[in-house]
Structures are given as structure tokens and as C-alpha cells.
Amino acid sequence: MSVRVHLLTLASLLVLAACAPQQAADTEADVAAVRAHVNQFVATWNVADHAALSSMVAEDAILMQPDESPLEGRDAILATMADGYDIAMMQQSATVDEVIVMGDNAYARGTWRLSPTSAADPNAPALQGKWSTLYRRGNGNDWQVWRWMWNQPSDQAPAGG
């Protein structure tokens, strides 16, 4: 083959490579930031700081809870959290089992646990389950909850629910 054919082939390959969609690799910093977001979210939830939680949840977030209709929007999600969670009676913890970052989006999953405090009924059980969240990079490069789903074992579900 002539040099000209090789050069044309190389140029074509370079053009194709430049036009191909680029996927950002997981960076250690982004993975660490998502993990830190989960920890901060739980810590903020446990002190009922709804103003701080507001900045951690995207305005157009959606929460899917077991056997419930999806909650759409930050305000609906935060109102449900405020109404349904008594920090004097239960404290939450969470583990992060996986984080995958894809540019300005990230996926994380793990487990959660609600543990009764000393103020709770002595017979109050601890509750636990799994969670899965899609994050979106918000203003200021901070991660925000964008799509969130959680579950719990059926033997822990509230009666009638």
C-alpha cells in the first residue's frame, strides 16, 4: 500500500475517534464525593436539618418508596421525610456498596438501617433495607439526589401497607 493510503486511513481513524462519544471515567475524587454525600445526607437527616437537605436533593427529584406512588419534586420528598421520621425515636445509618460515576451523573447503592434511640419504645424494632440512587451534578459541582428508591423486607412493612 502506498504512503498516501496509510495516511488517509490514519486520518479517517483519527476523525472517527474524535467524533465518538466520550464517556468520562470514574474519578477517585467523584466517587469519594458521592460517598461523602451519602454520609452527609444521613448525618443531616439525623438532625432534621431540612434546609441543608434541600440543597442535597435536586428540585426535580423523584423518590420511589415501597407500595407508594412516586413522590415528585424536592418539596414533596422533604415534606414526607419531615412528616414520617422522628429523630428522637430513630436514627439512620447507611452503607455504600457501589458508586459508578458517568460524567455529570452517578449511581450509588447500599443498605440502610433505622435504629431505635433510648427514647423509643423498648420493643421498637430496628428496620433495615436497601437503597439505590441516581445523582446529578448540581450547581457548584455538588452532587444532588435525582432519582431515589429504597425497599425493606416485607416482614418489616407496616401493617396494612
C-alpha positions as CSV (number, residue, x, y, z in Angstrom):
1,M,0.0,0.0,0.0
2,S,1.1,3.5,-0.7
3,V,2.0,6.0,2.0
4,R,-1.0,8.1,0.8
5,V,-3.4,5.2,1.5
6,H,-1.9,4.8,5.0
7,L,-2.1,8.5,5.7
8,L,-5.8,8.6,4.6
9,T,-6.6,5.6,6.7
10,L,-4.9,7.1,9.7
11,A,-6.7,10.4,9.2
12,S,-10.0,8.7,8.9
13,L,-9.5,6.7,12.1
14,L,-8.5,9.9,13.9
15,V,-11.6,11.7,12.7
16,L,-13.8,8.8,13.8
17,A,-12.2,8.6,17.2
18,A,-12.7,12.3,17.7
19,C,-16.4,12.1,16.8
20,A,-17.1,9.1,19.0
21,P,-19.0,9.9,22.2
22,Q,-16.6,10.3,25.1
23,Q,-17.5,8.7,28.4
24,A,-15.8,10.2,31.4
25,A,-14.0,7.7,33.5
26,D,-14.9,7.3,37.2
27,T,-12.5,9.5,39.0
28,E,-11.5,8.8,42.6
29,A,-12.5,12.3,43.6
30,D,-16.0,12.0,42.2
31,V,-16.5,8.5,43.8
32,A,-15.3,9.9,47.1
33,A,-17.6,12.9,46.7
34,V,-20.7,10.7,46.2
35,R,-19.7,8.6,49.2
36,A,-19.3,11.7,51.2
37,H,-22.7,13.0,50.0
38,V,-24.4,9.8,51.3
39,N,-22.7,10.3,54.7
40,Q,-23.6,14.0,54.9
41,F,-27.1,13.3,53.8
42,V,-27.7,10.7,56.6
43,A,-26.0,12.9,59.2
44,T,-28.2,15.9,58.1
45,W,-31.3,13.7,58.1
46,N,-30.5,12.5,61.6
47,V,-30.6,16.1,62.9
48,A,-33.7,17.0,60.9
49,D,-31.9,19.9,59.1
50,H,-34.4,20.2,56.3
51,A,-32.8,23.4,54.9
52,A,-29.5,21.6,54.4
53,L,-31.2,18.6,53.0
54,S,-32.9,20.9,50.4
55,S,-29.6,21.7,48.8
56,M,-28.7,18.0,48.6
57,V,-31.9,17.0,46.7
58,A,-32.5,18.1,43.1
59,E,-35.6,20.3,42.5
60,D,-36.9,17.7,40.0
61,A,-36.0,14.6,42.2
62,I,-38.2,11.6,42.3
63,L,-38.5,9.2,45.2
64,M,-40.0,5.7,44.8
65,Q,-40.9,4.1,48.1
66,P,-42.3,0.6,48.7
67,D,-46.0,0.3,47.7
68,E,-46.4,4.0,47.3
69,S,-46.9,6.3,44.3
70,P,-43.7,8.1,43.3
71,L,-43.0,11.4,45.1
72,E,-42.1,14.0,42.5
73,G,-40.1,17.1,43.4
74,R,-37.9,18.2,46.2
75,D,-40.6,19.8,48.3
76,A,-42.8,16.7,48.2
77,I,-39.9,14.5,49.2
78,L,-38.7,16.7,52.0
79,A,-42.3,17.1,53.4
80,T,-42.7,13.3,53.5
81,M,-39.3,13.0,55.3
82,A,-40.3,15.6,57.8
83,D,-43.7,14.1,58.5
84,G,-42.6,10.5,58.7
85,Y,-39.3,10.5,60.6
86,D,-38.9,11.3,64.2
87,I,-35.2,11.8,65.0
88,A,-35.9,11.5,68.7
89,M,-37.1,7.9,68.2
90,M,-34.9,6.6,65.3
91,Q,-31.5,7.3,63.9
92,Q,-30.5,6.2,60.4
93,S,-27.2,4.8,59.1
94,A,-26.2,3.7,55.6
95,T,-23.5,1.8,53.9
96,V,-22.4,2.4,50.3
97,D,-21.7,-0.8,48.4
98,E,-21.1,0.7,44.9
99,V,-20.6,4.0,43.2
100,I,-20.3,4.5,39.5
101,V,-19.7,7.9,38.0
102,M,-20.6,8.7,34.4
103,G,-19.7,12.3,33.7
104,D,-22.3,14.6,35.5
105,N,-24.3,11.6,36.7
106,A,-23.6,8.9,39.3
107,Y,-25.2,5.8,40.5
108,A,-24.9,4.5,44.1
109,R,-26.4,1.7,46.0
110,G,-26.2,0.3,49.5
111,T,-28.1,-0.6,52.7
112,W,-29.8,1.5,55.3
113,R,-30.7,0.9,58.9
114,L,-33.1,2.7,61.3
115,S,-32.1,2.1,64.9
116,P,-34.3,3.0,67.8
117,T,-32.9,5.5,70.2
118,S,-33.1,5.2,74.0
119,A,-36.3,7.4,73.9
120,A,-38.1,4.9,71.7
121,D,-40.4,2.2,72.9
122,P,-38.2,-0.6,74.3
123,N,-39.9,-3.0,71.9
124,A,-39.4,-0.9,68.8
125,P,-37.5,-3.0,66.2
126,A,-34.7,-1.8,64.1
127,L,-35.6,-1.5,60.4
128,Q,-33.3,-2.1,57.5
129,G,-33.3,-2.4,53.8
130,K,-31.6,-1.4,50.5
131,W,-31.4,1.8,48.6
132,S,-30.4,2.8,45.1
133,T,-29.9,6.4,44.0
134,L,-29.0,8.3,40.8
135,Y,-27.2,11.5,41.4
136,R,-26.8,14.5,39.2
137,R,-24.1,17.1,39.5
138,G,-25.8,20.3,40.5
139,N,-24.7,23.9,40.6
140,G,-21.3,24.5,42.2
141,N,-20.2,20.9,41.2
142,D,-22.1,19.4,44.2
143,W,-23.9,16.1,43.8
144,Q,-27.7,16.0,44.3
145,V,-30.1,13.2,44.8
146,W,-32.0,13.0,41.5
147,R,-33.8,9.6,41.4
148,W,-34.0,7.6,44.7
149,M,-35.5,4.2,45.5
150,W,-35.5,2.2,48.7
151,N,-37.0,-1.0,50.0
152,Q,-37.3,-3.1,53.1
153,P,-38.1,-6.8,53.7
154,S,-41.8,-7.5,53.6
155,D,-41.8,-8.7,57.2
156,Q,-40.8,-5.2,58.2
157,A,-43.5,-3.4,56.2
158,P,-46.2,-1.5,58.2
159,A,-49.4,-3.4,58.8
160,G,-51.9,-2.7,56.0
161,G,-49.1,-1.3,53.8
